[in-house]
Amino acid sequence: MKSEGLAKSGLISLFGSAFAALAALLLTAIVGNTLGADGTGLFFQAMGIFTILTQVLRLGTNSGIVRFIAEQRAFHRAGAEWRIVMFAVGPVAVVSGLVSLAIWLLADALGEWLAAPRDAAAMADLMRAMVPYVVVGALIGVLQIAARMLRGVTAFTLLQSILLPASRLLTVLLAVSVAGVGAWGAFEAWLLPQPFWLVVTLVVIAAPFVRDFRRRRESTPGTRPTMGEFWRFNAPRTVSSGLETALEWSDVLIIAALASPSAAGVYAVITRAVRAGGVVDKAMRVAVSPTISALLARENYAESTRLHTKVVRAMILMNWPFYMLLISMGPAVLGIFGSEFRSGWGPMMLLALAMMFQTACGMLQSILLQGGKSTWQMYNKAIALAVSIGGNLALVPLLGVWGAAITWVIVMLADNLIAAVQVHRLMHVDLQPSKLLVPMLPPVLIFGGGGLLFTWFAGSSLLVLLVAGVVLCAVYAAVLWLFRHALHIETLWRRIPFLGRWA
């Protein structure tokens, strides 16, 4: 991918990720303000169960599709991309279908295991209600990443980051505000749009899929991947993707089980708020992963290092302002979701600091995956999940939400430090932390220091948050402009059409 194409893909993906994050925050605000802390905890408990199921049932194929199609294109091969997609779709459809049948048959037992006795029957009904959507949820994730590779980042962004989140937001809003449903009804409304977007995704990828199928005779057995090669790569990724998803949601489920639905609701809100800052990370991974994969396939480690350092500087400049605002103006942010959630400011500060550290580490997970080290990542995630479960089981009964937040910090440190050593020492992609110090200063001084001043003098209302956001963003943009050369962002600035005329 040329640098201009990379910049365009990054901007498109960034916009889509930002929209998805905004939709997720609005969804959390709607649920929090209408269902309260208890209802919010139950809603996110159900969402966590479904997300773990569908992510695991994708069998790690998303990374395999990106890696193998990017490798084919790196060597200018044609006629094998359709085969790679089918390697993924067939097993995912079969396995997810079998799991759906098992959920239907074991719904009562699962309800008793996953929920408190008073909610067991409702949980069993909910498990039966999600059965038709499990296969759809697994397949839509696989096919949307296929759309990213066959149709480009614009199609992928529209499908995954804009249209699906917007439709979920609309159905939940109608369910809770018009129909007046509770937590389980809101979750069922969240599931409703998926079958429609699965059909749309199939239509989107149909033409390039058929076109590549017609060129199948151009691919020779020695150059096209086999199903065995594809699944040897994906086998550890199947495990690690399940571990990643369990790592993301296990803390909410443990808090719901060991503390209370109310505590789980508070923790779910602060984690959703913090994870919204991951839009840049996700956008960069979507845009850069095919390029990183091609560079690593050619063993071009010097260019991989240069690209990674450039991307991490941009991630810090775009991500850290959000996290610093959560730290400096947390009560105002949490007040958006309801007054019950302001108590989560302290734990949220810990989570935000951990996410800032992860941002500064960069695209370690993508480098491991696209460099063919999915087994390493599987072991890393197994360690991280073990630390997470052990830490939460030990600390949540003692400290509640604080215990979960402390565990989150420990997990983030361990996961990223292990991956950093592997990427830097064993994969020859230098991380160059000294080149990241200068981009760290503007977000900390402007959004950290400035946000604290606003909170100190004006309080923590929504109006103060809005005014502070506008003022601090204007100051930040001016600082980036004045120090664009020192921050190495002048080339990025020129690629933004409106600003490029003034660079």
N, C-alpha and C positions, 0 to 999 in steps of 0.2 A: 504494500500500500504506500503510495507516495505521501510525502509530508503534507501536501495540501489536502489529500483525501483523508488523512489521519486527523487533521485539524477540523475538517468539516464533520467527520464522523463523531469526533469528540464533542463538538458543540451540539449536534443533533441529539446525541445520547445524553448529554448533560441536561438539555431542556426536558427530555422525556423523563429522566430520573428525578429532576426537580418537580415536575408535575406529579409524578407518582408519589413522591414524598409529601407534597402538599395535600394530595388526595388522602393519603394515609393519616396525616395529622387532622384533617377535617373529619374523617371518619371517626377517629379517636375522640375528637371534641364532641361530635354528635352523640356517640355512644356514652361518653362520660357524663355529659350534661343531661341526657334523658334517662339513662339506666342507673346512674350513681356508681359508687365504687364497687358495690357487690355485683351488680349486673355487668359492669365492665369487666370484672374479674372472670365471670362465667363466660362472657362473650369471647374473651381472648383465650380462655382455656379451650373452648371448642375450636377456635381458629388455630390454636397451636397443635391440637390433635390432627386436624385435617392437613395442615401444612407439613407436619412431620411425615404423615402417610404419603402424600403426593410427591414430596421431594425425594423420599426414599425410593418410591416406585418409579422414578425417572431413571433409576439404576446408573446414575452418573454419566448418562449419555450426552448431556449438554457439552461437557468438556471434550468428549470423544469426537462429536460432530465438528466442533471448531478446529480441533487439532488436525484431524485427518483431511478435512476439506482444505484447510490452510496449507497443509503439506502438499496436497495435490496441485494447488495453484502455485506454490513456491517453485515447483519444478515444471510448470506450464503443461500439466496433464489434464485431459478431459475425458468424460464418459464414465467416471466412477462416483460422482457426487450423489447420484440417485441411490446407488448401492449403499453408500455410507448412511444415508437417511433411513433406508429400510433395515439396515443392521440394527438401528436404534428402535424404530417404531414397533417392529414385530414382537420382540421379547417384552417390551414395556406393556404393550396391549395385553398380552397373555398373562403376565404375572399380576398386573393390576386387576385384571378380571377375576383371577383366582382369589386374590386378597379381598376384593369386594364381596365375593360369595362367602368367604370366611367371616367377614364382619357381620353380614346379615345373619348368619347362623349363630354367632357368638355374641350378639348385641347385648343380651341380658347380662352375661358374665362380664363383658367389658364395662357396662354401665356400673356394676357393683365395684369393679376394680378402680375405675377412673374418677368416681364421684363419691361424695359423702352419702350415707344411707338415705337421707331425705331427698337427694337429687338423683339417685341411681336409676329410677324408672324413667325420668326425663332424659338422662344421659343415654339410656338404651334406645329410646325413641329417636334421639338425635343421631346416634350411630347408624340407625336404619335409614334415616333421612339423608345422610351424606353418602350412602352406598352408590346411588347412580352417578354421583359426581366424582368419585375417586378415580375411575378410569379416565374421565374427561380431564380432571386436574393433572394427572400424570402425563397424558398425551399432549395437552396444550403446551406444557413447558418444553417438551421435546420438539414439537413442530414449530414453536415460535423461535427457538434457536436455529432451527433449519431455515426459517424465513430470514433470519439475520445473515446467514451465509449465502443463501440462494437469491435473496432479493435486496439485501443491503440493510444498513443500520436504520434507515428511515422507516422501512416497513416494520422492522422489529420493534422500534421505539413506539410507533403508533399502536401496534397490537398489544405489547406487554406493558408499556409504561404510561399510556394515555387512555386508550379506549377501554381496556378491561378495568383499571382502577376507577375511571370515571363512572362506568356503568355500575360497579359495586357500590360506590358512594351514593348514587342515585337510588338504587333499590333499597339500601339500608335506610336512607333518609325517609323514603316513602313508608317503609315498614314501621319505623319507630314514631314518626310524626303524624302520619295519617291513620295507619292501622292500629297504632298503639301497642305493638307487640313487645314482649319481654326479650331477655337475652337470647334464648334459643330461637325465637322467631327472627330476630335481627340477624343471627348467624345464617339461618336458612335463606334469608333475603340476600346475604352476601354471596351465597353459592349460585344463585339463580342465573347470572349472566354467562356462566362458563360455557355451556353447550353452544350458544350462539357464536361466541368468539372462536370456538374450536372449528366450526364450519367455515367461518371467515378465513381463518388461518390456512385451512386446506385449499381454499380457492386461491389465496395469495401465492402459495408455493407451487400450484399445479403447473403453470406454464414453464418455469425454469426446470422443474423436476422432469417433465416430459421431454423438454429440449435436451437435457443431459442424457436421459435414457436413450434417445435416438442416436446419441454419439457413443454408445457403449462399446461399439466395435473399435473405437479409437484407443481404448484403454487395453493394455496388454496385461496378462496375468502377473508379469514380473514387476509392474509398477503400481497396480491398484491394490488397495488393502483388502485383506481377507476378513471374513467374519471372526476367525480366531484371533487375528491381530487386533481387531477393534475391541473385542471383549477381554483380551488380555490386558489392554490398556484400561478398559472401563471397570474390570472386576474390583481392583482396589478403590477406584473412584466411586463405585456403587456404595461401598462401605463408608468412605470418607464423606460423601455427600449426605448420607444419613446421619453420620456423626455431627456434621456441621449444623444440620437442621435441628437435631436433638439438642445441640449446644445452644442454639438460639432460643429454643422454647422450653427447655427442661426446667429452667429456673422459675418461670411463671407457673408451670404445673406443680413444681415442688412447693412453692409458696402457697398455692391454693390448697394443697394437701396438708401442709404442716402448720400454716398460719391461719389464713382465712381468705374467703373470696374478696373481701375488702382490701386486704393487704396485697393480694394478687392484682387487683384492679389498679392500685396506686403504682405498683411496680411495672405493670404492663404499660401504663401511660408514660412513665418516665423512660422506659426502654424504647417505646415507639418514638418519643420525642428525640431521644439521642440518636437512634438509628436513622432518623430523617437526615442527619448530617452525612450519611453514607452515600448521598446521591452522586457526589463527585467520584468517589471510589468506584461505584457501580458503572457510571458513565465511562470512566477511563478504562475499566476492564473490558467493557463491551467494545470500545473503539480500538483498543491497543492489543488485545489478546491475539487476534490473527497475525498482526505484525510481529509481535514477540515470538509467536510460534514459528513463523517463517525464518526469523533471524536465528533462533536456537537450532532449527533444523539444519541451517547452513553453518552452524557453529561460529557465528559472527558475534562473539562475546563483547567486543569493544563497542559495536553499535547498539547491542542490547543494553549495555551499561549506560551509554549516552542517552538513549531513549528513556530508560527507566528514571534516571536522575531528573531529566526534564519534566517527565510526567509527575513525579513526586513533588517537585517545586510548585507546579501548578495546583496539585491537590491540596497542599498546605495553604496556599494563598486563597483558595476557594472554600476549603472545608473549615479551617480553624476559626474564621470569624463566627460561624454558627455555634460552634462549641463554646467559644469564649462568651458569647451572648447568653447561652444557657447557664454558664457558671456565674456571670455577673448579674443577670436579671432573671434568675430562675423562678422566683415566686410569681412574677408577672406572666411568664410563659406558662407555668402550670395552672394559673388562674383561668386560662382559656378553656381548660377541660373541666373546670368546676372547682369550687373552693375546697372540696375534700382532698384534692390532690396536691395542694401547696406543701403539705408535710413532706413531700418527696424531694424537696430542693437539695438537701444535703446529700443523699444517695445519688441524685442526678449529677452533682458536681464530680463525684468519683467516676461515674460512667463516662462523662464528657472528657475528663482527663485521659482515661484509658483509650477512648476513641481517637483523641489527638495523637497519642503515641502510635496507634495502629496506622493512622494516616501517614505519619512520618516514616513508618517502615515501608510504605509503598505497596507495590503489586506482588508481594512475595508469593501469595497463593497461586496467582496466575502464572508466574514464572515456573513454579514447581510443576503445575499441571501441564503447561504448554511445552515444558522441557522434558516431558515424559516421566516425571518423578511422582506419579500419582500414588505409588506405594508409600513413599516418604510422607506425603500429605495425609494418607490414611492413618499412619502411625501417630503423626502429630495430632490429628483430631481425636484419636482415641485417648491420647494422654490428656488433651484439653478437656474432653468430656468427663473423663474420670476425675480430674481435678474439680470440674464444675459440680458434678453430682456430689462428690465427697464434701466439698466446701459448703454447698448449700444444705446438705443434710446435717452438717455439724453446726453451721452458723445461723441458719434461718430460725430454728427453734429458740436460739438465744437472743438474736438481734433483729429478727424480722427482716424488713426490707434492707436495712443496713447490712445485714449478713450476706444477702444476695449481691449487693453492690460491691462489697469487699471481695467476694468470690469472683465477680466479673473482672475486677482489676487484676487479680492474680492470674486468671485464665488468659486474659489479653497479653500480659507480660510473658507468660510461659509460651503461648502459642506463637507469638511473633518473634521472640528471641530464638527459639528453636529453628523456625523457618529462615530467619536472617542468617544464622550460621550455615545452614545448608546451601542457601542461594549464594552467599558471598564466598565461602571456602570451597564448596564442592561443585558448584555450577559455574563458577568464574564470572558471575555478574556482580561487579563491585557496587556496593550500596552508597558509598561516598557521603556519609552523614555530615561532614564538614561543609559541604556545599548547600546544606539545607538550613543553616543557622540564620542567614540573612532573611529568607522569606518568612521565618517564624516571628520576627520582631513586629511587623505592622499589625497582624491580627491580635497579638497579645496586648500591645500598647493601646490600640484604638478601641477594639471591641471589649477587651478585658478591663483596661483602665477606664475607658469612657463609659462602659456599661455600669461599672461600680459607682462612678460619679453621679450618673443619672439616678441610680437606685438610692444613693445616699441623700441626694438633695430633693428628689421629686417623688420618691416612693416606688411602689411596685404595681401600679395599675396598668390596665391594657393600653390606655391612652399614652402613658409614659413610655411603654414598650414600643408603641408605634412611632412616636416622635423620636425616641432614641435610635430606632432602627433606621429611619430616614436620615437623620443627622450623621450618624456614624458611618453609614454606607457612603454618603457624599464625601465625607472626610477621607474614607478609605480609598475611594476611586481617585481622589486628587493625589493622595500619597503614592498610589500605584503609578499614576501618570508621571509624577515628578521623579520617581526613582525607578522608572521602567528599565533603564539600562543596568543599574546595579542589581535589580531583581531578575534580570534575564527574561523579561516578558515582552520585549519590544516586537519580536517576531509574532508572538501570539496576538498582540494588540493589532498589528497590521492586517491580520487575517479576519478581524471583525470589520465588515464593510464600512460602517459609519465612522468608526474611529480611525480606520486605516488612512483616511484622507488627511488626518492631522498628525500622524506619526512621522 
